[in-house]
Structure formats: C-alpha cells, structure tokens
Amino acid sequence: MKKIIFTLSILAISLTSFAQEADSFEGKAVKLIKLTAGQQFDIMTEPIVEMVPEEDREAFKKELAESTQGLYKKMATVYTESFTEEEIDEILEFYATPIGKKMVAVTPELTKKGMEIGQAWGMELQPLMAKYMK
C-alpha cells in the first residue's frame, strides 16, 4: 500500500511540475514556437527523413522529435528575450481565434510554395550575378 501511495505521489508531483512548466514563460514560448514553426520544421526535415533507410525511419523520427523538443527550448530563450510574457500571451490568444487557427493550418503550404518561388527566383538571379561577377 505504501508503494502505491508513494508512486501516486511521485506521479502527481511530476504532472504538477509538467503543468507548471507549460504555464511558465518558457513553456508559453515553446507553445508559440510549436504553433508557428513546428509544421515548418516538419517540412524542412522531410528530405532528411527520406534519406534514412525505410526500416529505420520510425526510430529516426522518434529521436528527431526528441531532438526538436530541445531545439524548441533553445529557441524559447530567443522569444523570451524578444517578447514579454504578456505579449506572448496575446500572440497565443490570437492563435486561438478562428483566423489564428487558419493561419497555423495554411502556413505549411505557404512555406512550401514560398520555398519553391524563392528557389525559382534564385535561379533567375544567376544571370544577373554572373553579369557582376567578372
């Protein structure tokens, strides 16, 4: 019985700590990053995932996801230096609105199309660069 109570106590402390972390300034910044950039990271890492042999992809994706969590925390520092906690709260409120949700939903496609347009533009610049690279 003591073991069960001890285990439940540890679980409760862990869940409380996780909830507090999510509500912290850094936690809010991570949430914002996941909303605004998470899908873009998925798009950018697709070619990397495709290079991994198919039989190892699931394991790779799992480790990649764990690595991404560390990246989000590092990026959260940049966000917390650039925005106040109140500003991040306001931005998160926007992303909870219908138009904010639509923005999150369409951003991956916008990013993909934007990358294609940017690559085509880069190709168009080559003659211009060659003109000045004598």
N, C-alpha and C positions, 0 to 999 in steps of 0.2 A: 504493500500500500504506500509506503514511504517513497519507493522508487517511482510510482505513478505520479504522486504529488510533486516530487522533485522534477520529473520530466515535464509535467504540465506547467510548472513554474518557469522552467527554462524556456519552454515554447512561448509562454505568454510574454516573457521579457524580450525574447527575440522578435516577436511580432510587434510589440510596442516600440522597440528600437527601430524596426524597419519602417513603421508608420511615421515615427518622428523624423527619420532620415528623409522620407519622401516629402514631408512638410517643411523641411529645413530650406534655407535659402538655396543651398547647393542642390538639394533634391528638386526644388522647383525649376532651377536652371536646367538640370538634366531632363526633366519632363519637357521643357520647352525645346531643348535640342532634339529630343526624340520625335517630337511633333513636327518640327520644321526641317530637320536634316536626316532623320532616321531612314526614311524611304530613299533619300538621295544616296546614302551610304550603301543601301542595298543595291541600287542601280550601278554604282561605281564598282562594287565588289563582284557583281555578276560575272564579268570576264575572268576574274581571278578564280572564282569557284569553278568555272567551266574548265580551267586548266588542270584541276585536281582530278585524278582518276575517279571514275564514277563510283567504284566500290568504296572510296574513302571520302566522298563528298559530305555525307551526313555528319561524320565525325569532324571534318574540317569546318562545316557550317556551325557546329556547336561551339568549337573552340574560337571561331571567328566572332560569334555572338558574345562570348565571354570577353574577348579582347575589346570588342566595341564598347562594352559597358565601361571598361577602364578609360577608353578614349572619351566617352561622354563625360566622365568625371573630370578629366583633364580640361576638356573644353568648357565645362561649367565654371571653372576658375575665370576664364576669359569673359564669360557672360556676367558673372558676379562682380567683376571689375568694371564692366561697361554699363550695367543697369543696377538700379536699386531693387530691393526686394519688392517694393510696391509696384515698380514698373514691370517687373516680371509677372507679378500677379495680374496686372492689367492686360498684358500680352496674352497670358494664359486664358483670361476671361474672353478675349477676342476669339481665340481658337476654339472656345466652347460654343460660340454662336454659330448659326447656320452658315454664314458666309465664311467664317473661320474654318469650319469643318470642310467646306467645299475647297478652300484654299489648300488644306492639307491633302485632300483627295486628289486634286488635279496637279499638285506640284511635281510628282514624279514624271508625269507625261510632259509637263512644261520643261522640266530639266532635261529629259531625253531629247526633246525636239530642239531645245536651246543648244545642246551639245552638238547636234547634227548641223545646225545652222552655223555655229561657231567653227566647226571643222571645215565646212564649205567655204566660209569667209577666209579662214586661214590659207586655204588653197588659192583663193583669188588674190591674196596678198603677195604670193610668191613672185609674180612678175614685177610688182611694184618694189619689193625688196631687192630683187635682182638688179633693177634699174639703179639703185643707190648703193649697191654692194660691189663697187668696182675694184 
